[in-house]
Amino acid sequence: MSSEAKILVVDDEPSIRELLSASLSFAGFEVRMAADGHEAISQVSFVHPDLVVLDIMLPDMDGFEVLKKLREHEPGLPVLFLTAKDDIQDKVRGLSVGGDDYVTKPFSLEEVVARIRAILRRTTDDREEGNIVYSDLVLNEDSYEVYRAGVNVELSPTEFKLLRYLMVNAERVVSKEQIIDHVWDYNWNGEISIVESYISYLRRKIDSSDTLGVEVSPLIHTKRAIGYVLREQK
C-alpha cells in the first residue's frame, strides 16, 4: 500500500522523533528522521520529502536557518515548525521566513497529523485554474471569485481570506486565535470577537439558502469553546 506522503521529522530529542515517527507512520505517512540541521539538509537532498516537520531549537543551527538552506534547493518544500516557545514573535518569524504553519510544544499528535494534512492539501492538491474546492463550495485564488452551489458570492477581502483559511483546513477545527494569526496577519490588536463577526458575515453569504436562492446545508460549524470547522453535515 502506498504512503499518504513522505515526511521528514527533524528534532534533536530522540523521544520526540520516535513518537512522531510512530504516530505519523500509523497515520499512513512514510517517515524519515534527522537529529540536527545538517542531517536534515542532507536528508532532503537524498529523499525529497513532501513535507518537513522542523524543530526550531536544534543543536547546530536554528530551524529558521535550516529552512533558509532547504529552500535554496527545494523552493516549494512545505515546512511545519515545532517550537517550545509559545511566543508570538517566534510565530511571526517562522511564517515570515516561509514556514507554512507551526505547532507549540507540548502538542497533541492528532493536531500534528491534522496540520500536516492541511498543509499538504493546500500545497499539493490539484487545483485547476487556481480553484480550492470543498463540497459545492469553490474558491478561485486567481480570479478572486467564490461560488456556492453554482451561485457567485461577493466577499470582502477579509471574508475571502477567512473563507480560504477555513477551506484549506476543511474538517479541522481552528481556534479564534489561529484565525486571527492567519487571517489578520498577526497585526490585529483589537478584540478577538472580530472573528465571530466575520464568521457571521460568511454564514449569511455562503450558508444561507435565502441569500443564495438555492437550497444549501450549512458548512461552517461552531465548536463551542474551541473554534470553528468547515465540514458537511453528517
N, C-alpha and C positions, 0 to 999 in steps of 0.2 A: 504494500500500500504506500503510495507516495505521501510525503510530508506536506503539511499545510504551507510551510515556508521554512527557510534556513535562518536560524537566529544565532548571533554571536553574543555571548554573555561576557562582559568584561568587569571583573571585580577582584580586588586583592584579598578578600575574605573567602577562604575555601568553603566555609559553611554556606555562605550566600550563593556562591557559584553552584554548589551541588544542589541546593534547594531549588534554585531557579531552573537548573538543568533538568532535574527530575520532574518538576511541575510543567515546564514547557514541553518536555518530551511526552508527558502524559496527555497534554492538550493537543498533541498531533504535530508539533514542530520538530524539525531536525536541529539539534543544538550543538554548537561548538563553544569552547570556553577559552578565556585568556585572563591572566593574573595581573597584567600591567599594560601600560600604553604601547610599549614597543612590541609586545607579543600580539596585541590587538591589531596593530598596523600590519604586521606580518601575516596574521590570520586572514585579514580582509583581502589582502593581495592574493592569498592562496585559495581560500574557499568561496569568496564572493558572496557573502551572506545577503539575505533580503532585508535584514534589519539588525541593528546593534543595540543591545541593552548596555548602557555605558555608565559606570560609576564615576562621579566627579572627583572623588578623593582617591587617587592612585599613587603608588609609591614613587614612580619615576617622573610622571608629568600629570597635570590635572586633566580631567575629561574634556575641558574646553580646548586645550592644546591638541589632544588626541583627535577630537572631531575636526579641527582645522587641517590636520595632516591627512585624515581619512578622506576628507572632501577634495583634497588635491588630486586623488586618484579615482575616487568614486563620488562625483559631484552630487548625485541624486540619492545617495545612501541614506535611508531613514535611521534616525537615532532617537532612542528613548533614554533620557538621563535618569540615573538613580542618585539621590542626594540625601545625606543625613541632615542637611541644613534646611529647616523649614523657614527659609528666609526669602523674601520677595526679590531681593537683588540677585540671588542665585538663579531664581526662576527667570527673571528678566534677561540675565546674561546668557543662560542656557538656550533660551529661544532666540535671542538676538544673534547668537553665533551660528544658528542654523539647526538647533535641536528641534525635533518635531513634537516632543511632549516631555513631561517629567513625572517622576513618582518619588515621593518623600519617604525615606525610611523612618520608622518601620512601615512596611507596606503589606497589603494583602495580596496573595498570589493571584486571586481572582481578578483584582484590579490590574495587575501587571499584564495578564493574559488579555483582558478586555482592551487595555490601551494599545497593546501591540496589534491586535486585530483592527482597531480603529485606525491606527496609523497606516497599516498595510492596505486597508480599504480605501483610504483617501490618496495613497501614493502609488498603488499598483493595480487598482481595479481598471478595467476597460471602460473608458468614458468617451463615447462617440461625441464628437463636436463639443467637448467640454462639459458633458452632462453628468450630474450626480443624480442617481435615481433611487428612490425608495417607495415601494408600493406604487400608487398612482401619482406620486409627487416627483416632479422633475425640476432641478435647478441647473441652469446653464451658466457656468462661470465666465464664458466668453461674451455672451450677449446680455448677461445680467438679467435674464428672464426666469420666471418661475411659473410652473403650470401645476395645477391640482385637478385631477380628473379631466384633463384636456382644457381647462379654463385658465386663461392668463391671469396671474395675480400680481398686482402692483405692490412692491415693497420699498420701504425707505432703505438707505444704505445700511443702517444698523440692523433693521429687521432682516435684511438679506444675509448679513454676517452671522446673525444669531441662528437663522434657519440653516445656513450652511454648516455651522458647528454642530447643531443637533443632527443633521443628516449624516455627516461623516462619522458621528458617534452613535448612529442609529442602534437602538436596542441596548444601549448602555446608559445607565443613569449618570447624569452630570450634575454637579452641585452648582449653586448660585455663584460660589467663589470661583469655580472653574470657568463658568460662563463669563464672569467679569474679567478674569485673566485673559481669556482668548478673544472675546468679542470687543471689549473696551481697551484692549492692548495695555493693560496694567496702568493706564493713566487716569482711571476713574477714582475720584476722591469723594464722591457723593454717597448717597445711601444705596445699600445693596438691594433695596426694594425696587430699584430701577429695573432689575431683571424680571420681577413679577409683572411690571407694567408692560414690558416688551413681549413677554410670553402671552399676555392677554391680547396685545395687538395682533400677534401672529395667529392666535387661535381664531380671532374674528375673521381673519383673511383666508386662512387655509383649512380651518376645521369647521367652518360654518356652512351648512347646506343652504341656509337662507342667503348668505352673502354670495356664494358661488353660483347659486341657481341650479345646482345638481346635488343629488344625494351622496353624501360622503360620511365616513366614520371618522371620529377623532383620531389623530395620530400623536398629538402632544399630550402627554400624561404627567401628572404631578405625583411624585413620591414624597409623601408628607415628611417634613423634617429632614429630607435628603436633597431633593432637587427635581430634575425633570428628565423625561425619556421620550424619544420618538420611536414609536412602535405601533404595529397594527393591533387592534383589539382582538383578544382571543375569544 
